[in-house]
Amino acid sequence: GQGGRAAADFVSARLVPNIRAAAGPRVTGDALQKSMRDAYFQTDREFREAASEEDAASGATALVVCVASDPEAGTSELVVANAGDCRVVLSRAGKAIDLSTDQRPNCSTETSRIERAGGFVEDGYINGHLGVARAFGNFHVEGLKGTETSPGPLTVEPEVERWRLTGEDEFLVIACDGLWDVFSSNNAVDFARRALRAHNDPGRTARELCEEAGRRDSADNVTVIVVCFSNDPPPDKAPAERTAPPMGRAISSEGLSELQKALRSDDEAAVEAQMTSPNLGLGRRLTRVASINPSSPSRGNGTGLSGFSAFSAGLESAAMTTLTEESSPGLGESP
């Protein structure tokens, strides 16, 4: 979030239900690709209508990961929507694959988009105000925020990417910019892979990534999710000459079934318990979350993401977490 937590809290509560409603009963990659874009704009409109003048000045980034399956084809895919500077990285046979793009104002494609919309980038900030190129909220600066029909320098429109799951896919690392400021994608996958091979605990792995970011002097909040696709730890790395497999092999139907079961609980307490239970695996350990908040506020940096979502083809539940002061006592800025 930026400028307080109002937008982050609102998006955490409304974005996933809006995606569910827009996608309809039969969730396919095609349906998700459109519904995720529509839901981002809808949630942004709802926040503007519901927020007080003060709250409307706050903002939030959001990254959503969905799993969609095609039973007839026997394939599954990840559908990733991102508005902001978060990132999701896939470990495929130990190789790091970025599934999203960091949308920062000084990125060449974002700079071009901002300038076409009548804005400018100064020292990495849109119109000298905001350090992210796409976000919810931030309605306080006149002429900054665009809509579906009238583009502005700042937009909530997500980039949506689709990726076929394969039998070589091991885990995801989903994190806000506080991690990626001090970790490359390859570095994060290598770190997480070593941790999972050592103790096979994704919740502990997420916490260790957060702690290591703090040791590396990350200047921002850090939120991490580790999503595992197998009960087993990653195998030894293949020989260096081995290349990543083609995108066509699907995750097994058993694995997808376990993934869906893990996300089907209607009990929010069960989601919160994922952070501490040592026995959660694929089906038991899908999306445990650890977070720290190592920095004091600075221009353009807000409270980190209030929540991430990873949910299945059934879209029946979403695993979310909200940063709290208790997540990181004494570590600086509270969310």
C-alpha positions in Angstrom: 0.0 0.0 0.0 0.9 3.7 -0.3 -0.2 6.5 2.0 -2.0 4.3 4.6 -3.7 0.9 4.6 -7.2 1.8 3.5 -6.8 0.9 -0.1 -4.8 -2.3 0.8 -7.5 -3.5 3.2 -10.3 -2.8 0.7 -8.5 -4.6 -2.2 -7.7 -7.5 0.0 -11.4 -7.9 0.8 -12.9 -7.2 -2.6 -10.6 -8.2 -5.4 -10.9 -12.0 -5.2 -14.7 -12.0 -4.9 -14.9 -9.7 -7.9 -12.7 -12.0 -9.9 -14.9 -15.0 -8.9 -18.0 -13.2 -10.0 -16.6 -12.0 -13.3 -15.1 -15.4 -14.2 -18.4 -17.2 -13.8 -19.0 -20.9 -13.0 -16.7 -22.5 -15.6 -13.2 -21.2 -14.8 -10.9 -21.4 -17.8 -7.7 -19.6 -18.7 -9.6 -17.5 -21.2 -12.3 -16.6 -18.7 -9.7 -15.7 -16.1 -7.7 -13.5 -18.4 -10.6 -11.2 -19.0 -12.2 -11.4 -15.6 -9.0 -10.5 -13.8 -8.6 -7.3 -15.8 -12.3 -6.4 -15.4 -12.1 -7.1 -11.6 -9.1 -4.9 -11.1 -11.0 -1.9 -12.6 -14.2 -2.8 -10.8 -12.4 -3.0 -7.4 -10.7 0.4 -8.1 -14.1 2.0 -8.9 -15.7 0.5 -5.8 -12.9 1.9 -3.6 -13.3 5.4 -5.0 -17.0 5.3 -4.4 -16.7 3.9 -0.8 -13.6 5.8 0.4 -13.5 9.0 2.3 -11.5 11.8 0.8 -8.6 11.0 3.1 -8.7 7.2 2.4 -9.0 7.8 -1.3 -5.5 9.2 -1.2 -4.1 5.8 -0.2 -3.1 3.2 -2.8 -2.2 -0.4 -3.1 -0.5 -2.8 -5.6 -1.9 -6.3 -6.1 -0.6 -9.5 -7.6 -3.0 -12.5 -8.1 -2.1 -16.0 -9.1 -4.8 -18.5 -10.2 -4.6 -22.1 -11.3 -7.0 -23.0 -14.1 -7.4 -26.6 -15.5 -8.7 -28.0 -18.7 -9.9 -31.6 -17.8 -10.5 -32.5 -21.4 -7.0 -31.6 -22.5 -5.5 -32.8 -19.2 -3.6 -29.6 -18.7 -3.3 -26.9 -16.1 -2.0 -23.3 -16.2 -1.2 -20.4 -14.0 -2.9 -17.1 -14.8 -1.0 -14.2 -13.2 -2.4 -10.6 -12.9 -0.1 -7.9 -11.7 -0.6 -4.2 -11.1 2.5 -2.8 -9.4 6.0 -3.8 -8.5 5.5 -7.2 -7.0 6.8 -10.3 -8.7 6.1 -14.0 -8.8 8.9 -16.4 -9.8 8.6 -20.1 -10.7 11.2 -22.7 -9.9 11.2 -25.1 -12.8 13.7 -27.9 -12.3 15.7 -25.3 -10.3 15.6 -22.6 -13.0 14.0 -19.3 -12.1 11.3 -18.1 -14.5 9.7 -14.7 -13.9 5.9 -15.0 -14.4 5.3 -11.2 -13.9 7.0 -7.9 -14.7 7.9 -5.2 -12.2 5.9 -2.2 -13.2 8.0 0.7 -12.1 7.9 4.2 -13.7 11.5 4.1 -14.9 10.9 0.8 -16.8 11.1 1.8 -20.5 7.7 0.4 -21.4 6.0 2.1 -18.4 7.8 5.4 -19.1 6.5 5.4 -22.6 2.9 4.6 -21.5 3.1 7.3 -18.8 4.3 9.9 -21.3 1.6 8.9 -23.9 -1.0 9.5 -21.1 0.4 13.1 -20.5 2.6 12.3 -17.5 6.3 12.4 -16.8 8.8 10.4 -14.8 11.1 12.3 -12.4 13.7 10.5 -10.4 11.7 7.3 -10.8 8.4 8.8 -9.7 5.3 9.4 -11.8 4.8 13.2 -12.0 7.3 13.3 -9.1 4.8 11.7 -6.7 4.5 7.9 -6.9 7.1 5.2 -7.2 4.8 2.6 -8.8 3.4 2.8 -12.3 0.2 0.8 -11.7 -1.8 0.7 -8.5 -5.3 0.9 -6.9 -6.4 4.2 -5.3 -4.1 7.2 -5.2 -7.0 9.5 -6.3 -5.6 12.6 -4.6 -3.4 13.9 -7.3 -5.4 15.7 -10.1 -4.8 14.2 -13.5 -2.8 11.3 -12.3 -5.3 8.4 -12.3 -6.7 6.9 -15.5 -9.8 4.8 -16.1 -10.8 2.0 -18.5 -11.9 4.6 -21.1 -9.6 7.5 -20.3 -5.9 6.4 -19.7 -3.9 8.3 -17.2 -0.2 8.3 -16.1 -1.2 5.9 -13.2 -3.5 3.0 -14.1 -4.8 -0.1 -12.3 -4.9 -2.2 -15.5 -3.0 -5.4 -14.7 -0.7 -7.2 -17.0 -2.1 -10.7 -17.3 0.1 -13.6 -18.3 -0.7 -17.3 -18.7 1.8 -20.1 -18.1 1.4 -23.9 -18.6 2.2 -26.0 -15.6 4.6 -28.9 -16.1 5.8 -31.8 -14.2 9.1 -30.0 -13.6 7.5 -27.1 -11.7 8.5 -27.1 -8.0 7.4 -24.0 -6.2 6.5 -20.3 -6.6 8.1 -17.3 -4.7 5.6 -14.4 -4.6 6.8 -11.2 -3.0 6.6 -7.5 -2.9 9.4 -5.2 -3.9 11.1 -5.2 -0.5 12.4 -8.7 -1.3 13.2 -8.0 -5.0 15.2 -4.9 -4.1 17.9 -7.2 -2.5 17.2 -10.6 -4.3 17.5 -11.4 -7.9 15.0 -14.0 -9.1 17.7 -16.6 -9.5 19.0 -15.8 -6.0 15.6 -16.1 -4.4 14.9 -19.5 -6.1 18.3 -20.8 -5.2 17.9 -19.7 -1.6 14.3 -21.1 -1.3 15.4 -24.4 -3.0 18.3 -24.9 -0.5 15.9 -24.1 2.4 13.2 -26.6 1.2 15.8 -29.3 0.6 17.1 -28.7 4.2 13.7 -28.8 6.0 10.9 -29.0 3.5 8.9 -26.3 5.2 7.6 -23.5 2.9 6.4 -21.4 5.8 9.9 -21.4 7.4 11.4 -20.8 3.9 9.2 -17.7 3.5 10.3 -16.4 6.9 13.9 -17.1 6.1 13.7 -15.1 2.9 12.2 -12.2 4.8 14.9 -12.4 7.4 17.6 -12.5 4.8 16.2 -9.5 3.1 16.4 -7.7 6.4 20.1 -8.7 6.8 20.7 -7.4 3.3 19.4 -4.0 4.4 16.2 -4.0 2.4 14.8 -0.5 2.7 11.1 -1.5 2.4 8.5 -3.8 3.9 8.9 -7.4 2.9 6.1 -9.9 2.3 6.7 -13.4 0.9 4.6 -16.4 0.0 6.1 -19.8 -1.0 3.7 -22.1 -2.9 4.8 -25.7 -3.3 3.5 -28.1 -5.9 4.7 -31.3 -4.3 4.8 -32.8 -0.9 8.5 -33.7 -1.5 11.4 -31.4 -1.3 13.0 -30.3 -4.6 15.4 -32.9 -6.0 19.1 -32.5 -6.7 19.6 -30.0 -9.5 20.0 -31.6 -12.9 23.3 -31.3 -14.7 24.2 -27.8 -15.9 23.7 -28.7 -19.6 20.1 -29.8 -19.0 17.6 -27.3 -20.4 14.1 -26.5 -19.1 11.4 -28.7 -20.5 8.8 -27.5 -23.0 5.7 -25.8 -21.7 3.4 -28.7 -22.8 3.6 -31.2 -19.9 0.7 -30.7 -17.4 0.8 -31.1 -13.7 -0.8 -34.4 -12.7 -4.5 -34.5 -12.0 -3.7 -35.8 -8.5 -1.5 -32.8 -7.9 -4.1 -30.4 -9.1 -6.7 -32.1 -7.0 -4.5 -31.6 -3.9 -3.9 -28.0 -4.9 -7.7 -27.4 -5.1 -8.3 -29.1 -1.8 -5.7 -27.0 0.0 -7.5 -23.8 -1.1 -11.1 -24.9 -0.6 -11.4 -24.2 3.2 -14.0 -21.6 4.1 -12.4 -21.2 7.5 -10.2 -18.1 7.7 -8.5 -19.4 10.8 -7.3 -22.3 8.8 -5.6 -19.9 6.4 -4.0 -18.0 9.3 -2.8 -21.3 10.8 -0.8 -22.0 7.6 1.8 -19.7 9.0 2.6 -21.8 12.0 1.6 -25.4 11.3 4.6 -27.7 10.5 2.5 -30.3 8.7 1.0 -28.4 5.8 2.0 -29.7 2.4 0.6 -29.6 -1.2 -2.8 -30.1 0.1 -1.0 -29.5 3.5 1.4 -26.7 2.9 0.3 -24.6 -0.1 0.5 -21.0 0.9 2.0 -20.3 4.2 3.2 -16.7 4.6 5.9 -14.9 6.5 6.4 -11.1 6.7 8.6 -8.6 8.3 8.7 -4.8 8.1 12.3 -3.7 8.3 12.2 -0.1 7.2 11.0 3.3 8.1 8.8 5.2 5.7 10.2 6.9 2.7 8.7 8.7 -0.3 6.8 6.3 -2.5 7.1 3.4 -0.1 4.0 2.5 1.8 3.0 -0.4 4.0 3.9 -3.2 1.6 1.1 -5.5 0.2 -1.7 -6.2 2.6 -2.3 -9.5 1.0 -1.6 -12.0 -1.8 -4.0 -14.5 -3.2 -3.4 -17.9 -4.8 -6.5 -19.9 -5.7 -7.6 -22.9 -7.7 -9.6 -23.5 -10.7 -12.8 -23.8 -8.6 -12.1 -20.2 -7.2 -13.8 -21.4 -4.0 -11.4 -19.8 -1.6 -8.4 -17.6 -1.5 -5.4 -17.7 0.9 -4.7 -14.2 2.1 -2.6 -12.5 4.8 -2.6 -9.0 6.2 0.5 -7.5 7.6 0.1 -6.4 11.2 2.3 -4.7 13.7 2.7 -8.0 15.5 4.3 -9.4 12.3 7.4 -7.3 12.9 7.6 -5.7 16.4 10.2 -3.0 16.7 11.2 -3.1 13.0 10.1 0.3 12.0 7.1 1.5 10.0 3.9 -0.3 11.0 1.6 -1.4 8.1 
